[in-house]
Amino acid sequence: MFQKQITSLQKKFPSNRTHSPASIAAKAHLISGVPSIIRADLTIRGDLSSKGDVQIEGRVFGRVEVGNLIVAEGGEVEGDVVAKTVAVAGAVRGSIKAGTVALSATARVQGGIAHDVLAIEAGAQLEGECKRLPGAQTDKVLPELLDVELEAAE
């Protein structure tokens, strides 16, 4: 029943863009190849910096500044995140600053998000302020991203 209504709406309002969190995460993964993986049994205390892709399945306590970031389901980040693209299926406690941010249904974010493109699946939990950065480019980390002030959720 509902599928017919959705199909009918899609016919009336066609869109050639797909911005589902899953598609954004997949594109983030493909941008520079195989990511560096922080496995589920690994905890990092301190800042994490990389120009490439990073997938966090474990825990990171500190600032994360990477090219593209995937926080997998079960993965946790406690600290600020700066990246070109961020896909969250796990937990982030801190601000996120990126050109593209995708929150899957299992995501839990406590903190502000500064973004150009934001995709949130039903079921995702977000406590914090969202601020769009107009005209932000998603192909590089912008110096402006580092200067955006967001209030953390309390």
Secondary structure, 3 states (H helix, E strand, C coil): CHHHHHHHHHHHCCCCCCCCHHHHHHHHHHHCCCCEEECCCCEEECCEECCCEEEECCEEECCEECCEEEECCCCEEECCEEEEEEEECCEEECCEEEEEEEECCCCEEECCEEECEEEECCCCEEECCEEECCCCCCCCCCHHHHHCCCCCCC
